[in-house]
């Protein structure tokens, strides 16, 4: 942490499919010197996506939606550019979870122009995840706020004993969320505010709040295949998107493709399922290797997680 200049950290290591190590270390606020503790909550950023994918697959299993039925048939998207309105009608939940929709990562209020015919290429998209959340919200009659969060808690967080994990703001988060920190190590924020997430919207792609020991329960469920049928787990963890050689993620990180929710690094001996989260002043990471019965979860309150993972890899072996 000192080498990487990380103020605060929540870390969990899973070995033999069980929690083997958990620590909450450092500072919640580098100026006030308030410490991180076992109750401290961090922003998960895009670690939201694997949890939401697991939730969406539960919705498939209970008949709320079909993986390969066009989402347009459930809920037409109101923000598609005219030139993409026919092609987008083929977008399915499977394409959303494996990032094959052609949607941009974030539309930022602009009309959505598809980058390619859905199902033919890869483009990471939080925007598509939010579309799927809206579909589930409509199908369940709960919208995309507190009621959708309550449904996810009922279906995912409560069965996995993730008591304080939430996609919307609540009193526990208000009492225990740590501060983010900018590149200079200065505290930024620890609650919803103007110009950012309002705390009320369920952002399937980014608004999860948690800490390492709770998120590790989700990773252990992946390793033990809990909460979904074997057939659904096979579908979730197989490769749906195979990266081309010129894919930046393959060139820079070594990722080889994507399943339904997790990125993947495949070798002849094992597959690492992984996901990063980056809200700039908060960064997070989770991975697991079923063949090794091993996993790692890291939450930080700064934008300097990658150097930390690189240092950790020198001690524990490749983690990223």
matplotlib code that plots the C-alpha trace (Angstrom):
import matplotlib.pyplot as plt

x = [0.0, 2.8, 4.6, 1.4, 0.3, -3.1, -4.9, -7.3, -7.9, -10.3, -8.9, -10.0, -8.2, -10.1, -8.3, -9.8, -13.1, -13.2, -12.3, -8.7, -7.7, -9.5, -8.2, -9.4, -6.4, -5.3, -7.3, -10.9, -9.8, -6.2, -6.7, -8.6, -6.7, -10.0, -9.1, -10.7, -12.3, -14.2, -17.4, -16.1, -17.9, -16.3, -17.6, -17.5, -17.7, -17.9, -17.7, -21.5, -21.7, -20.9, -23.3, -26.0, -25.3, -25.8, -29.1, -30.1, -29.5, -31.7, -34.4, -33.9, -34.3, -37.5, -39.0, -38.9, -36.8, -35.2, -31.5, -32.0, -35.2, -34.8, -35.0, -37.0, -39.9, -40.0, -39.2, -38.3, -35.3, -36.3, -32.8, -31.6, -30.5, -32.7, -29.9, -29.6, -33.3, -33.7, -30.4, -30.8, -34.0, -31.8, -30.1, -30.6, -29.7, -26.9, -25.4, -25.6, -23.9, -21.1, -20.7, -21.8, -24.5, -22.6, -23.8, -21.3, -20.0, -22.1, -24.4, -24.2, -27.6, -26.9, -28.8, -27.2, -25.5, -24.5, -20.8, -21.5, -24.3, -25.3, -23.7, -20.8, -18.1, -17.1, -17.6, -17.7, -21.0, -22.4, -25.2, -26.4, -26.4, -28.7, -31.0, -31.2, -31.9, -34.8, -36.2, -36.1, -37.6, -40.5, -41.0, -41.1, -43.0, -40.4, -38.7, -35.0, -34.6, -35.2, -37.6, -35.2, -32.4, -34.7, -35.4, -31.7, -31.1, -33.8, -32.5, -28.7, -27.4, -29.6, -29.0, -25.3, -25.2, -24.0, -25.9, -24.6, -24.0, -26.3, -26.8, -28.7, -27.9, -29.0, -28.3, -25.5, -23.6, -24.0, -22.5, -19.7, -18.6, -15.0, -13.8, -12.4, -9.1, -7.7, -4.4, -2.7, -4.1, -6.7, -10.1, -12.9, -16.3, -18.1, -21.7, -23.9, -23.6, -24.3, -22.8, -22.6, -24.6, -27.7, -27.9, -31.5, -30.9, -30.0, -27.0, -26.5, -23.1, -21.5, -23.4, -22.7, -21.3, -19.6, -16.3, -14.0, -15.4, -19.0, -18.0, -15.9, -19.1, -20.3, -17.0, -17.2, -20.7, -19.2, -16.6, -19.1, -21.8, -24.4, -27.7, -28.0, -28.4, -25.3, -26.5, -26.8, -23.3, -21.9, -23.4, -22.3, -18.7, -18.0, -16.5, -19.1, -16.9, -13.4, -11.1, -9.3, -5.5, -5.8, -8.2, -6.6, -7.6, -5.8, -2.8, -2.5, -3.8, -3.9, -7.6, -8.8, -12.6, -15.8, -18.4, -21.8, -20.6, -16.9, -13.9, -11.7, -8.0, -7.7, -4.7, -4.4, -4.4, -7.0, -9.3, -9.2, -12.6, -12.0, -13.5, -12.1, -13.9, -12.9, -14.7, -11.3, -11.3, -12.3, -11.0, -11.8, -11.0, -12.2, -11.1, -11.4, -9.8, -12.1, -9.3, -7.2, -10.2, -8.7, -10.0, -9.1, -11.1, -9.7, -11.5, -9.4, -10.3, -8.0, -7.1, -3.8, -4.9, -3.0, 0.5, -0.8, -1.9, 1.4, 3.2, 0.9, 1.6, 5.3, 4.3, 1.4, 1.9, -0.1, -3.3, -4.4]
y = [0.0, 2.4, 1.8, 2.2, 5.2, 3.7, 5.4, 2.6, -1.0, -3.9, -7.2, -10.8, -13.9, -17.1, -20.5, -23.9, -22.1, -20.6, -17.1, -17.5, -13.9, -10.6, -7.3, -3.7, -1.4, 2.2, 5.4, 6.3, 10.0, 10.9, 14.4, 13.6, 10.3, 8.4, 4.7, 2.1, -0.7, -4.0, -2.1, 0.4, 0.4, 1.2, 1.9, -1.2, 0.6, -2.0, -4.9, -4.1, -5.9, -9.5, -9.3, -7.9, -10.6, -13.3, -11.5, -11.4, -15.1, -15.7, -13.7, -16.0, -19.1, -17.8, -17.0, -13.2, -13.0, -15.3, -15.0, -15.0, -13.1, -9.6, -7.0, -4.8, -7.2, -6.5, -2.8, -0.7, 1.5, 5.2, 6.5, 4.7, 6.8, 6.4, 4.7, 1.9, 1.4, -1.8, -3.5, -2.8, -4.9, -8.0, -7.2, -9.9, -10.3, -12.7, -10.0, -7.4, -9.7, -10.6, -7.0, -7.8, -5.2, -2.5, 0.1, 2.6, 2.4, 5.5, 7.4, 10.6, 11.7, 11.3, 9.1, 5.6, 4.7, 1.0, 0.4, -2.9, -5.4, -6.9, -10.3, -9.8, -8.0, -6.8, -3.4, -2.9, -1.2, 0.0, 1.6, -1.9, -3.2, -0.3, -1.2, -4.8, -3.4, -1.4, -4.5, -6.4, -3.5, -3.3, -7.1, -7.2, -3.9, -2.4, 0.3, 1.1, 2.4, 1.2, -1.6, -3.1, -2.9, -4.6, -7.4, -7.9, -8.0, -10.7, -12.8, -12.3, -10.3, -12.0, -15.6, -15.0, -13.1, -9.9, -7.9, -4.4, -4.7, -2.3, -0.6, 2.4, 4.7, 3.8, 4.7, 2.1, 3.5, 7.0, 5.9, 3.7, 4.7, 5.8, 8.8, 8.5, 10.2, 12.0, 11.5, 13.8, 11.7, 14.4, 13.2, 13.7, 12.5, 9.7, 10.3, 11.1, 14.6, 17.1, 16.1, 12.4, 9.4, 10.6, 7.6, 6.8, 5.2, 1.5, 1.7, -1.9, -1.0, 1.0, 1.8, -1.3, -0.5, -3.2, -4.4, -7.3, -9.9, -9.5, -9.5, -12.6, -14.4, -13.8, -15.1, -18.2, -18.7, -18.7, -21.2, -23.5, -22.9, -21.7, -20.1, -21.1, -24.4, -26.2, -25.6, -21.8, -21.7, -23.5, -20.9, -18.0, -19.1, -20.3, -18.1, -16.1, -13.4, -14.4, -11.4, -10.7, -10.3, -6.5, -6.1, -3.6, -5.8, -8.7, -6.7, -4.8, -7.2, -10.6, -11.1, -13.6, -13.1, -12.6, -14.8, -13.7, -11.1, -11.8, -11.2, -14.2, -15.2, -18.7, -20.9, -24.7, -25.4, -23.0, -20.0, -16.8, -15.1, -11.4, -7.9, -4.5, -1.5, 2.1, 5.2, 7.0, 8.0, 4.4, 1.3, -2.4, -5.9, -9.5, -12.7, -16.4, -19.6, -22.6, -25.1, -23.7, -23.1, -19.6, -16.0, -12.4, -9.3, -5.8, -2.5, 0.7, 4.3, 5.7, 5.4, 3.5, -0.1, -1.5, -0.8, -2.5, -5.6, -5.7, -5.7, -8.3, -10.5, -10.5, -12.1, -14.4, -15.1, -13.6, -12.0, -9.9]
z = [0.0, 0.8, -2.5, -4.5, -2.4, -1.6, 1.4, 2.2, 1.3, 1.9, 0.7, 0.7, -0.4, -1.1, -0.9, -1.3, -2.0, 1.4, 2.8, 3.9, 4.6, 5.0, 6.2, 6.2, 6.2, 6.0, 6.0, 5.1, 4.8, 4.3, 5.7, 8.9, 9.3, 10.1, 9.7, 7.6, 9.6, 9.0, 8.5, 5.9, 2.6, -0.8, -4.3, -6.4, -9.7, -12.5, -10.0, -10.2, -13.5, -12.5, -9.6, -11.9, -14.4, -11.8, -10.8, -14.5, -14.9, -11.9, -13.7, -16.7, -14.5, -12.9, -16.4, -16.2, -19.4, -22.0, -22.7, -26.5, -26.9, -28.3, -25.5, -27.8, -27.5, -23.7, -23.8, -26.8, -26.1, -26.5, -27.2, -30.4, -33.4, -36.5, -38.5, -35.8, -35.0, -37.0, -36.1, -32.4, -32.4, -32.4, -29.1, -26.4, -22.7, -23.8, -26.0, -23.1, -20.6, -23.0, -24.4, -28.0, -28.4, -30.2, -27.6, -26.4, -22.8, -22.0, -24.3, -22.2, -23.3, -27.0, -29.4, -29.5, -32.8, -32.9, -33.5, -35.3, -36.0, -32.6, -31.9, -34.3, -32.2, -28.7, -27.2, -23.4, -22.6, -19.3, -21.3, -22.5, -18.9, -17.8, -20.7, -19.4, -15.9, -17.2, -19.0, -15.7, -13.8, -16.3, -16.3, -12.5, -12.2, -9.9, -12.0, -11.6, -8.1, -4.5, -5.5, -8.0, -5.4, -2.9, -5.5, -6.0, -2.3, -2.0, -4.8, -4.4, -1.4, 1.3, 0.2, 0.0, 3.3, 1.7, 4.3, 3.5, -0.2, -2.1, -5.5, -3.9, -1.0, 2.5, 6.1, 6.5, 3.5, 4.9, 8.2, 6.9, 3.4, 3.0, 1.1, -2.4, -3.2, -6.3, -8.0, -5.4, -2.5, -1.6, -0.3, -2.8, -1.7, 0.3, -0.7, -3.6, -4.9, -7.7, -11.1, -10.2, -9.1, -7.2, -4.9, -5.9, -9.3, -9.5, -11.9, -13.0, -14.4, -11.5, -8.3, -6.2, -2.8, -0.7, 0.8, 0.2, 2.7, 1.4, -2.2, -1.5, -0.6, -4.2, -5.6, -3.3, -4.7, -8.2, -7.2, -5.4, -8.1, -5.6, -6.5, -10.2, -12.0, -13.2, -16.8, -16.1, -14.5, -17.5, -19.7, -17.5, -17.3, -20.8, -23.4, -25.4, -26.8, -28.2, -28.5, -31.7, -31.5, -31.9, -29.0, -26.5, -23.5, -25.0, -25.9, -22.6, -20.0, -21.7, -21.5, -24.1, -24.0, -22.0, -20.5, -19.1, -16.6, -16.2, -18.5, -19.0, -19.3, -20.7, -20.6, -21.4, -17.6, -16.2, -16.7, -14.7, -14.5, -13.6, -13.5, -12.7, -11.3, -11.9, -10.7, -10.7, -7.0, -6.2, -7.9, -7.3, -8.6, -8.3, -9.8, -9.4, -10.9, -10.5, -11.3, -8.4, -6.0, -5.6, -5.7, -4.8, -4.0, -3.7, -2.9, -2.8, -2.2, -4.8, -8.5, -7.9, -7.7, -10.6, -9.1, -5.9, -7.9, -9.7, -6.3, -4.9, -7.9, -7.0, -3.7, -4.5, -8.2, -11.1, -9.8, -12.8]

ax = plt.figure().add_subplot(projection="3d")
ax.plot(x, y, z, "-o")
ax.set_aspect("equal")
plt.show()
